[in-house]
Amino acid sequence: MIANPPYGKDWKRDETAVRTEHERGTAGRFAAGLPRISDGQLLFQLHMLAHAKDPEGEQRAIIAFLDQKTIRVDALIAEVRGAIDHLKELRTALISAAVTGKIDVRDEASTASKVA
């Protein structure tokens, strides 16, 4: 929960962080810019939002979910790379067989032109 800052809170040390984010523009965390210097309450709220986190149990659940999905995606990537390598080998073997005359591709070429 974000509350009003205590009266007289020194927010100057937070100003540098907010200015840095402001300079980053829309790529920054806040993307709203730096308010007037006298607006200490908004600076305090921006500071508090920067430190907002999910509960630790929820963080662990999110991490476990993402780890599980990452493992699955990595396995699929490896499977696809293996299939690509196998297809490259088959392509090379087919070209080699066609060039050396082990297979006759003249009929296939005429059939392919009729289909296209």
Protein Blocks (a to p, Z undefined) as FASTA:
>chain_A
ZZdddehiafklmmmmmmmmmmnmmmlmnonopadfklmmlmmmmmmmmmgccdfklmmm
mmmmmmmmmmmmmmmmmmmmmmmmmmmmmmmmmmmmmmnopaccklmmmmmmmmZZ
